[in-house]
Amino acid sequence: MKAAVVDRAGGIPQLRDLPDPVPREGEVLIAVEAVAVENVDRAIVAGTHYTAAAFQAALPAIPCFDGVGRLPDGTLVGFGGLQPPHGALAQFVTVPAAYAPPIPEGIEPTAAVVLASAISAMCMRVAAGLEEGETVLVQGATGVAGRLAVQVARLLGAGRIVATGRDDAALADLQRLGADEVISTAVTDDELVDAYRRHRGDGYDVVVDYLWGRPTEMLARALTPESFVMPKPTRLVHVGESAGSSIRLSGDALRTSGLEIYGAARNLATGMQAAYAQVVEWIRSGDLVIDVTTMPLSRISEAWQRTDLRGSRLVIVPD
Ligand SMILES: NC(=O)c1ccc[n+]([C@@H]2O[C@H](COP(=O)([O-])OP(=O)(O)OC[C@H]3O[C@@H](n4cnc5c(N)ncnc54)[C@H](OP(=O)(O)O)[C@@H]3O)[C@@H](O)[C@H]2O)c1
């Protein structure tokens, strides 16, 4: 079979011929139909992700560890649970049968492979308990996950949606997706604090945070009152760290701001099934649109090096 192989840390995947995998007992053979290339996959290959050690130890190895494909009987399934050096950027994979659940009918493989990013946006309801009419702030809204979160906020009935990003053209496009107001984070710290304050209206009820780092520090500053008042709570859900893996949070920002910080996994064990079903329904009905850019496996080296796909998920498909 053809597969994309990385030889060294930080290397570019190269197309190679490898033997077809043979399923062991309890495993299924899957013909791969779609694999999403995400920042986390690039970070694992680069050796900068906290889970990168296993991949680096297994080099040469095939990157990306989940995707969508077909069982020999034609059933479309999602698959995961691959362990380096065996990755998803190949014509075939074998995984334990339990790691290959069927994809609901009516969902294209290229959309199914981005479902996890759409479901991450449901944290605004599952983790933060978003109610209709509340104000949502999406941090990192110009990214793939953030653009989905803006749409999800609209579909969940948010009263006002404020979206942040770095690129003015991409921010303008967010208004088409449902954002009421946008904030550029590509300004000085003081300007950013001021912008968060100007756009807060009667308060941000829920923040879906794909950024962390400096913008979230400035948000915490903006939420901290300058006099003895009791602001209403702001339930911030930390989902990603595109702008930094840590923040400095002063004590007063927690004591007086009303800021409550949750992880995206909060309530997922009980809320995942309903979140998944809702996202699938919206995709089927066309209410939630996932932006993907497909490229064939044979062009993996070129695809891996693309930097122009802001807001669109790179999905590798068979030739
Ligand atoms: N927990 C989950 O289930 C889950 C699911 C999906 C994503 N995530 C995480 O969420 C984050 C976003 O994922 P994604 O797929 O949407 O990535 P993406 O498409 O690359 O988008 C990243 C977003 O962050 C912005 N950004 C990047 N670097 C920044 C910086 N230094 N300062 C300010 N803004 C910056 C980007 O702005 P530009 O548009 O200007 O580049 C964009 O809005 C990642 O950390 C990802 O791992 C988590």
The ligand as a Tripos MOL2 file, in Angstrom:
@<TRIPOS>MOLECULE
LIG
   48    52     1     0     0
SMALL
NO_CHARGES

@<TRIPOS>ATOM
      1 N1        -10.3010   19.8310   22.8440 N.am      1 LIG1
      2 C1        -10.8610   19.6170   21.6410 C.2       1 LIG1
      3 O1        -11.7420   18.8000   21.4570 O.2       1 LIG1
      4 C2        -10.3780   20.4370   20.4890 C.ar      1 LIG1
      5 C3        -11.0020   20.3170   19.2400 C.ar      1 LIG1
      6 C4        -10.5690   21.1430   18.2010 C.ar      1 LIG1
      7 C5         -9.5140   22.0280   18.4490 C.ar      1 LIG1
      8 N2         -8.8980   22.0510   19.6660 N.ar      1 LIG1
      9 C6         -7.7760   22.9510   19.9310 C.3       1 LIG1
     10 O2         -8.2610   24.2760   19.7030 O.3       1 LIG1
     11 C7         -7.2170   25.0670   19.1300 C.3       1 LIG1
     12 C8         -7.6790   25.6050   17.7770 C.3       1 LIG1
     13 O3         -7.8370   24.5180   16.8660 O.3       1 LIG1
     14 P1         -8.1700   24.7700   15.3310 P.3       1 LIG1
     15 O4         -8.2250   23.4470   14.7040 O.co2     1 LIG1
     16 O5         -9.3220   25.7030   15.1880 O.co2     1 LIG1
     17 O6         -6.8330   25.5150   14.8550 O.3       1 LIG1
     18 P2         -6.6510   26.5830   13.7000 P.3       1 LIG1
     19 O7         -7.6090   26.3270   12.5860 O.co2     1 LIG1
     20 O8         -5.1960   26.6300   13.4020 O.co2     1 LIG1
     21 O9         -7.0780   27.9830   14.3810 O.3       1 LIG1
     22 C9         -6.3000   28.5650   15.3880 C.3       1 LIG1
     23 C10        -6.9280   29.8710   15.8320 C.3       1 LIG1
     24 O10        -6.0430   30.5040   16.7750 O.3       1 LIG1
     25 C11        -5.5690   31.7350   16.2360 C.3       1 LIG1
     26 N3         -4.1660   31.8760   16.6220 N.ar      1 LIG1
     27 C12        -3.1300   31.0400   16.3210 C.ar      1 LIG1
     28 N4         -1.9940   31.4780   16.9130 N.ar      1 LIG1
     29 C13        -2.3330   32.5980   17.5870 C.ar      1 LIG1
     30 C14        -1.5880   33.5130   18.3770 C.ar      1 LIG1
     31 N5         -0.2890   33.3430   18.6230 N.pl3     1 LIG1
     32 N6         -2.2410   34.5650   18.9320 N.ar      1 LIG1
     33 C15        -3.5740   34.7510   18.7030 C.ar      1 LIG1
     34 N7         -4.3240   33.9120   17.9440 N.ar      1 LIG1
     35 C16        -3.7010   32.8510   17.4010 C.ar      1 LIG1
     36 C17        -5.7600   31.6230   14.7430 C.3       1 LIG1
     37 O11        -5.8090   32.8870   14.1410 O.3       1 LIG1
     38 P3         -5.5480   33.0510   12.5470 P.3       1 LIG1
     39 O12        -6.8270   32.6630   11.8720 O.co2     1 LIG1
     40 O13        -5.2090   34.4820   12.4010 O.co2     1 LIG1
     41 O14        -4.4050   32.1170   12.2110 O.co2     1 LIG1
     42 C18        -7.1110   30.8890   14.7160 C.3       1 LIG1
     43 O15        -8.1600   31.7400   15.0670 O.3       1 LIG1
     44 C19        -5.9790   24.1440   19.0520 C.3       1 LIG1
     45 O16        -5.2290   24.3330   20.2560 O.3       1 LIG1
     46 C20        -6.5930   22.7590   19.0060 C.3       1 LIG1
     47 O17        -5.6970   21.7750   19.4620 O.3       1 LIG1
     48 C21        -9.3270   21.3120   20.6860 C.ar      1 LIG1
@<TRIPOS>BOND
     1     1     2 1
     2     2     3 2
     3     2     4 1
     4     4     5 ar
     5     4    48 ar
     6     5     6 ar
     7     6     7 ar
     8     7     8 ar
     9     8     9 1
    10     8    48 ar
    11     9    10 1
    12     9    46 1
    13    10    11 1
    14    11    12 1
    15    11    44 1
    16    12    13 1
    17    13    14 1
    18    14    15 2
    19    14    16 1
    20    14    17 1
    21    17    18 1
    22    18    19 2
    23    18    20 1
    24    18    21 1
    25    21    22 1
    26    22    23 1
    27    23    24 1
    28    23    42 1
    29    24    25 1
    30    25    26 1
    31    25    36 1
    32    26    27 ar
    33    26    35 ar
    34    27    28 ar
    35    28    29 ar
    36    29    30 ar
    37    29    35 ar
    38    30    31 1
    39    30    32 ar
    40    32    33 ar
    41    33    34 ar
    42    34    35 ar
    43    36    37 1
    44    36    42 1
    45    37    38 1
    46    38    39 2
    47    38    40 1
    48    38    41 1
    49    42    43 1
    50    44    45 1
    51    44    46 1
    52    46    47 1
@<TRIPOS>SUBSTRUCTURE
     1 LIG1         1 GROUP 0 **** ****
